[in-house]
Amino acid sequence: MTDTQRKELTDLQKGEILALDAEHESQRKMSKKLKIPRQTIQNFLQRFKKRGTHENLPRSGRPHITTKTQDQELCHTALSQPRIKHNRLLKLLKLNISISTLRRRLRMDHIRK
């Protein structure tokens, strides 16, 4: 994840926004108090009023080619054999994925090789 990617509001932040909105606090004051951009607060409140829920919609995107079990096995093997090469790791686990995918799965669990 890069620093330029957007971050989602936490459930705590959403609750604070809704509580301040119920007290008829201005969005500008909410922004200063919570240290969240005013536009983010405005967008959240519009979505909340439109949908009636604070939950985020599911993200689009291609499903993972590996299962959670395969990802866990991959990380466990990478940690137990830190000097193993990427291609050897793929052959050992019999995974039919690219080296880039392998690196992404390891990076998701904060493993660097």
Backbone as CSV, one residue per row, in Angstrom:
resi,resn,N_x,N_y,N_z,CA_x,CA_y,CA_z,C_x,C_y,C_z
1,MET,0.847,-1.177,0.000,0.000,0.000,0.000,0.890,1.237,0.000
2,THR,0.613,2.110,-0.908,1.416,3.336,-0.958,0.777,4.402,-0.090
3,ASP,1.533,5.445,0.192,1.037,6.523,1.039,-0.037,7.358,0.342
4,THR,-0.130,7.273,-0.986,-1.085,8.103,-1.717,-2.462,7.457,-1.808
5,GLN,-2.598,6.198,-1.391,-3.906,5.566,-1.446,-4.815,6.160,-0.380
6,ARG,-6.087,6.214,-0.692,-7.060,6.760,0.245,-7.300,5.771,1.368
7,LYS,-7.598,6.304,2.530,-7.880,5.466,3.673,-9.361,5.566,4.011
8,GLU,-9.956,4.461,4.412,-11.360,4.453,4.777,-11.516,5.016,6.182
9,LEU,-12.673,5.605,6.438,-12.992,6.049,7.788,-13.194,4.815,8.665
10,THR,-12.712,4.871,9.890,-12.943,3.769,10.817,-14.366,3.866,11.338
11,ASP,-14.844,2.782,11.938,-16.192,2.802,12.511,-16.282,3.841,13.621
12,LEU,-15.207,4.030,14.372,-15.182,5.036,15.432,-15.351,6.436,14.842
13,GLN,-14.610,6.728,13.771,-14.717,8.040,13.126,-16.125,8.264,12.584
14,LYS,-16.699,7.229,11.974,-18.059,7.346,11.441,-19.044,7.651,12.564
15,GLY,-18.878,6.958,13.698,-19.754,7.196,14.843,-19.618,8.608,15.385
16,GLU,-18.372,9.098,15.447,-18.139,10.469,15.923,-18.798,11.488,14.997
17,ILE,-18.683,11.256,13.694,-19.302,12.168,12.717,-20.816,12.179,12.901
18,LEU,-21.406,10.985,13.032,-22.864,10.903,13.186,-23.322,11.544,14.494
19,ALA,-22.531,11.371,15.561,-22.896,11.979,16.850,-22.851,13.504,16.755
20,LEU,-21.798,14.032,16.130,-21.681,15.483,15.988,-22.760,16.031,15.057
21,ASP,-23.118,15.238,14.042,-24.171,15.660,13.124,-25.514,15.718,13.856
22,ALA,-25.745,14.771,14.766,-26.982,14.752,15.547,-27.065,15.973,16.467
23,GLU,-25.899,16.479,16.875,-25.853,17.685,17.712,-25.895,18.957,16.866
24,HIS,-26.092,18.807,15.563,-26.162,19.919,14.601,-24.864,20.732,14.569
25,GLU,-23.736,20.022,14.725,-22.415,20.647,14.615,-22.145,20.913,13.132
26,SER,-21.503,22.024,12.821,-21.202,22.318,11.418,-20.098,21.379,10.924
27,GLN,-20.087,21.140,9.619,-19.075,20.261,9.038,-17.672,20.840,9.207
28,ARG,-17.567,22.148,9.177,-16.263,22.793,9.356,-15.728,22.524,10.773
29,LYS,-16.593,22.646,11.775,-16.183,22.383,13.155,-15.856,20.898,13.358
30,MET,-16.667,20.025,12.728,-16.386,18.582,12.807,-15.014,18.287,12.232
31,SER,-14.720,18.921,11.117,-13.442,18.718,10.439,-12.272,19.094,11.339
32,LYS,-12.380,20.234,11.986,-11.307,20.682,12.877,-11.189,19.777,14.097
33,LYS,-12.315,19.406,14.675,-12.325,18.600,15.887,-11.776,17.188,15.638
34,LEU,-12.180,16.578,14.518,-11.803,15.190,14.226,-10.558,15.077,13.353
35,LYS,-10.073,16.223,12.835,-8.905,16.237,11.939,-9.140,15.350,10.706
36,ILE,-10.329,15.518,10.136,-10.723,14.821,8.914,-11.120,15.899,7.919
37,PRO,-10.732,15.782,6.645,-11.120,16.809,5.670,-12.643,17.006,5.627
38,ARG,-13.060,18.268,5.478,-14.475,18.601,5.449,-15.198,17.866,4.327
39,GLN,-14.550,17.750,3.183,-15.161,17.075,2.034,-15.429,15.601,2.353
40,THR,-14.543,14.973,3.101,-14.741,13.573,3.493,-15.975,13.448,4.379
41,ILE,-16.114,14.369,5.320,-17.276,14.367,6.211,-18.553,14.587,5.403
42,GLN,-18.526,15.541,4.494,-19.690,15.823,3.662,-20.084,14.602,2.833
43,ASN,-19.096,13.969,2.200,-19.370,12.793,1.378,-19.943,11.652,2.216
44,PHE,-19.364,11.432,3.405,-19.864,10.368,4.269,-21.318,10.609,4.665
45,LEU,-21.630,11.837,5.073,-23.002,12.142,5.502,-23.997,12.001,4.352
46,GLN,-23.592,12.390,3.144,-24.467,12.221,1.977,-24.726,10.733,1.718
47,ARG,-23.656,9.931,1.771,-23.815,8.484,1.553,-24.687,7.868,2.645
48,PHE,-24.491,8.298,3.886,-25.268,7.760,5.002,-26.751,8.068,4.831
49,LYS,-27.066,9.300,4.448,-28.469,9.685,4.275,-29.101,8.956,3.081
50,LYS,-28.308,8.707,2.050,-28.820,8.032,0.861,-29.048,6.542,1.120
51,ARG,-28.083,5.874,1.785,-28.149,4.429,1.989,-28.797,4.022,3.299
52,GLY,-28.747,4.896,4.300,-29.304,4.556,5.602,-28.404,3.671,6.446
53,THR,-27.169,3.487,6.026,-26.212,2.682,6.780,-24.818,3.289,6.649
54,HIS,-23.985,3.007,7.632,-22.609,3.533,7.586,-21.648,2.559,6.913
55,GLU,-22.126,1.351,6.567,-21.266,0.326,5.973,-20.790,0.737,4.582
56,ASN,-19.562,0.348,4.257,-19.016,0.596,2.927,-19.513,-0.475,1.969
57,LEU,-19.650,-0.113,0.711,-20.019,-1.089,-0.307,-18.810,-1.970,-0.595
58,PRO,-19.048,-3.214,-1.039,-17.908,-4.065,-1.385,-17.107,-3.466,-2.539
59,ARG,-15.814,-3.657,-2.500,-14.936,-3.133,-3.545,-14.973,-4.046,-4.766
60,SER,-14.841,-3.427,-5.913,-14.767,-4.211,-7.132,-13.338,-4.714,-7.288
61,GLY,-13.146,-5.589,-8.194,-11.802,-6.082,-8.457,-11.808,-7.583,-8.681
62,ARG,-10.748,-8.046,-9.264,-10.635,-9.451,-9.569,-10.433,-10.251,-8.289
63,PRO,-11.103,-11.404,-8.156,-10.897,-12.241,-6.973,-9.485,-12.827,-6.960
64,HIS,-8.977,-13.122,-5.768,-7.645,-13.718,-5.655,-7.627,-15.085,-6.315
65,ILE,-6.515,-15.417,-6.943,-6.349,-16.718,-7.583,-5.990,-17.779,-6.547
66,THR,-5.458,-17.330,-5.412,-5.093,-18.257,-4.347,-6.145,-18.215,-3.240
67,THR,-6.260,-19.327,-2.533,-7.191,-19.383,-1.410,-6.489,-18.878,-0.157
68,LYS,-7.254,-18.628,0.895,-6.666,-18.189,2.162,-5.727,-19.261,2.711
69,THR,-6.095,-20.514,2.539,-5.254,-21.623,3.007,-3.923,-21.627,2.264
70,GLN,-3.968,-21.436,0.955,-2.737,-21.393,0.168,-1.869,-20.210,0.592
71,ASP,-2.502,-19.067,0.849,-1.755,-17.885,1.293,-1.078,-18.147,2.633
72,GLN,-1.794,-18.789,3.557,-1.224,-19.106,4.869,-0.058,-20.069,4.733
73,GLU,-0.229,-21.093,3.900,0.837,-22.078,3.679,2.062,-21.411,3.047
74,LEU,1.814,-20.523,2.111,2.883,-19.777,1.458,3.678,-18.961,2.476
75,CYS,2.985,-18.236,3.325,3.649,-17.402,4.330,4.387,-18.248,5.351
76,HIS,3.761,-19.348,5.775,4.414,-20.228,6.742,5.712,-20.805,6.173
77,THR,5.653,-21.265,4.924,6.843,-21.839,4.284,7.921,-20.780,4.086
78,ALA,7.522,-19.587,3.680,8.489,-18.509,3.467,9.178,-18.126,4.774
79,LEU,8.437,-18.137,5.876,9.032,-17.801,7.171,9.911,-18.929,7.706
80,SER,9.496,-20.181,7.477,10.283,-21.304,7.992,11.530,-21.576,7.145
81,GLN,11.505,-21.162,5.875,12.662,-21.334,4.987,13.009,-19.975,4.369
82,PRO,13.615,-19.086,5.136,13.813,-17.715,4.662,14.746,-17.574,3.458
83,ARG,15.593,-18.540,3.202,16.548,-18.416,2.093,16.058,-19.049,0.787
84,ILE,14.863,-19.598,0.787,14.346,-20.261,-0.419,14.018,-19.215,-1.491
85,LYS,14.352,-19.542,-2.722,14.088,-18.647,-3.851,12.599,-18.696,-4.214
86,HIS,12.136,-17.624,-4.853,10.716,-17.525,-5.205,10.261,-18.685,-6.093
87,ASN,11.028,-19.000,-7.151,10.593,-20.069,-8.062,10.588,-21.421,-7.352
88,ARG,11.540,-21.636,-6.460,11.579,-22.891,-5.700,10.361,-22.977,-4.770
89,LEU,9.979,-21.868,-4.194,8.812,-21.809,-3.313,7.538,-22.155,-4.094
90,LEU,7.423,-21.638,-5.312,6.267,-21.949,-6.155,6.191,-23.444,-6.469
91,LYS,7.347,-24.030,-6.817,7.385,-25.466,-7.146,7.088,-26.320,-5.921
92,LEU,7.633,-25.927,-4.790,7.444,-26.680,-3.554,5.970,-26.736,-3.155
93,LEU,5.282,-25.617,-3.308,3.872,-25.548,-2.919,2.921,-25.892,-4.065
94,LYS,3.482,-26.142,-5.253,2.692,-26.480,-6.441,1.645,-25.419,-6.741
95,LEU,2.075,-24.174,-6.702,1.187,-23.058,-7.014,1.398,-22.610,-8.448
96,ASN,0.318,-22.350,-9.146,0.406,-21.896,-10.527,0.094,-20.393,-10.564
97,ILE,1.004,-19.610,-9.978,0.841,-18.157,-9.932,2.152,-17.515,-10.375
98,SER,2.096,-16.251,-10.725,3.308,-15.548,-11.152,4.136,-15.137,-9.937
99,ILE,5.392,-14.810,-10.201,6.290,-14.342,-9.140,5.735,-13.041,-8.540
100,SER,5.135,-12.191,-9.379,4.559,-10.935,-8.885,3.437,-11.202,-7.885
101,THR,2.585,-12.167,-8.196,1.498,-12.520,-7.288,2.072,-13.076,-5.990
102,LEU,3.074,-13.922,-6.109,3.737,-14.478,-4.926,4.269,-13.362,-4.035
103,ARG,4.940,-12.402,-4.624,5.493,-11.281,-3.850,4.381,-10.464,-3.187
104,ARG,3.286,-10.237,-3.924,2.155,-9.486,-3.356,1.561,-10.206,-2.155
105,ARG,1.397,-11.527,-2.263,0.831,-12.306,-1.148,1.749,-12.236,0.070
106,LEU,3.049,-12.306,-0.146,3.985,-12.221,0.972,3.976,-10.817,1.573
107,ARG,3.915,-9.808,0.708,3.908,-8.419,1.172,2.660,-8.122,1.995
108,MET,1.534,-8.768,1.653,0.301,-8.578,2.420,0.500,-8.972,3.883
109,ASP,1.366,-9.955,4.119,1.658,-10.399,5.494,2.974,-9.838,5.993
110,HIS,3.445,-8.780,5.362,4.662,-8.058,5.775,5.903,-8.965,5.762
111,ILE,5.980,-9.830,4.761,7.146,-10.693,4.604,7.929,-10.226,3.402
112,ARG,9.196,-9.943,3.614,10.078,-9.541,2.512,11.123,-10.607,2.334
113,LYS,11.425,-10.923,1.090,12.459,-11.922,0.811,13.616,-11.239,0.115
